[in-house]
Amino acid sequence: MEQTLDVRGLACPLPFVKARAALALADPPEVLVVLATDPEAPIALAALAADTGRRFEAHREPDHWRLVLTGPARPRRTHAAEPDGGSVAT
């Protein structure tokens, strides 16, 4: 599933904050395309991609950046029940 997030005209840290929120959903998109005009956005979103285990591509369009974060997020830590009734972090 691909999701496009248009944050053109917003200054950092808002593109980062909105992208992080999109990736924090219970069912995050496999591909997040962020359209941004802030010159710091490629730097911030490259760091976000690295922190979440995603690939990152930056493409300069005539009037904005097209930033693509691809791949599954790292598995979230959950607590699974053990057969003996205990729980263990996975």
C-alpha positions in Angstrom: 0.0 0.0 0.0 1.3 3.5 -0.9 0.4 6.6 1.0 1.2 10.2 -0.2 1.8 12.9 2.4 1.7 16.4 1.0 3.6 18.7 3.4 4.6 21.3 0.8 4.8 24.7 2.4 5.4 23.4 6.0 8.7 24.0 7.7 10.7 21.5 9.7 10.0 19.8 12.0 6.4 19.5 10.7 7.3 17.2 7.7 9.2 14.9 10.0 6.4 14.9 12.6 3.7 14.2 10.1 5.7 11.4 8.4 6.6 9.8 11.8 2.9 9.9 12.7 2.0 8.1 9.4 4.5 5.4 10.1 3.3 5.0 13.7 -0.1 3.8 12.7 -1.2 0.3 13.6 -1.1 -0.6 9.9 1.7 1.6 8.5 2.0 2.1 4.7 4.6 -0.1 2.9 5.5 3.0 0.8 5.3 6.5 2.2 5.8 9.3 -0.4 6.4 12.7 1.2 6.1 15.9 -1.0 8.0 18.6 0.8 9.5 22.1 0.0 11.6 22.5 3.2 15.3 22.1 2.3 15.8 20.3 5.6 13.1 17.6 4.9 15.4 15.2 3.0 17.9 15.2 5.9 15.2 14.7 8.6 13.3 12.0 6.7 16.6 10.1 5.8 17.2 9.9 9.6 13.6 8.7 10.1 14.0 6.0 7.5 17.2 4.8 9.1 15.5 4.8 12.6 12.6 2.7 11.3 14.5 0.3 9.1 13.2 1.7 5.8 14.9 2.4 2.5 15.0 6.1 1.6 15.1 7.9 -1.8 15.1 11.6 -2.5 14.1 13.0 -5.8 14.3 16.7 -6.6 11.3 17.9 -8.6 11.1 21.4 -10.1 9.4 22.9 -7.1 9.6 20.3 -4.3 11.3 17.2 -3.0 9.7 13.8 -3.5 10.9 11.7 -0.6 10.1 8.0 -0.6 10.4 5.7 2.5 10.0 2.1 1.5 9.8 -1.3 3.2 8.3 -2.8 6.3 8.9 -1.1 9.6 10.9 -3.0 12.2 8.7 -5.4 14.1 7.2 -3.8 17.2 7.9 -5.3 20.6 4.9 -7.2 21.8 4.2 -9.5 24.7 3.2 -13.0 23.7 1.8 -15.4 26.1 4.0 -18.4 26.9 2.3 -21.9 27.1 2.8 -21.9 30.9 0.8 -18.7 31.2 3.8 -16.3 31.5 4.6 -13.7 29.0 7.8 -12.9 27.1 8.8 -9.9 25.1 9.3 -10.6 21.4 
